[in-house]
Amino acid sequence: MDAFSVTRRRAGDAVVVSPRGEIDLATVDELGAALAQAAQESGHVVLDLRAVAFMDSAGVRLVLTTSRALDERGGALTVVQGPHEVRRVFELVGLTERLTIVDAPPDA
């Protein structure tokens, strides 16, 4: 498995955060730091999960807390859906009804 990495980029008024690899206890802090930085740069954060192979409960918790924090500040979290395995986790824990999920991130 490739090493975990995460990148950030501007796309209009949004900041797109794109993790690659597995989101779990070993990598969730790195992703959390990138999401926190993105939230300081913009009220609209897009989490692009297309290159994520796996997400455990730590990742789910991070998505929920990030979404809540942005909502409380009048911002928003948009999630670009990942591969089937990641989408399935979102479906099982009921995140598909609670989050804005799209097929592709905004263009720069």
HELIX and SHEET records of a PDB file:
HELIX    1   1 VAL A   28  GLU A   41  1                                  14    
HELIX    2   2 SER A   57  GLU A   72  1                                  16    
HELIX    3   3 HIS A   84  LEU A   92  1                                   9    
HELIX    4   4 LEU A   95  ARG A   98  1                                   4    
SHEET    1   A 5 SER A   5  ALA A  11  0                                        
SHEET    2   A 5 ALA A  14  ILE A  23 -1                                        
SHEET    3   A 5 HIS A  44  ASP A  48  1                                        
SHEET    4   A 5 ALA A  76  VAL A  80  1                                        
SHEET    5   A 5 THR A 100  VAL A 102  1                                        
SHEET    1   B 3 SER A   5  ALA A  11  0                                        
SHEET    2   B 3 ALA A  14  ILE A  23 -1                                        
SHEET    3   B 3 VAL A  52  MET A  55  1                                        
END                                                                             
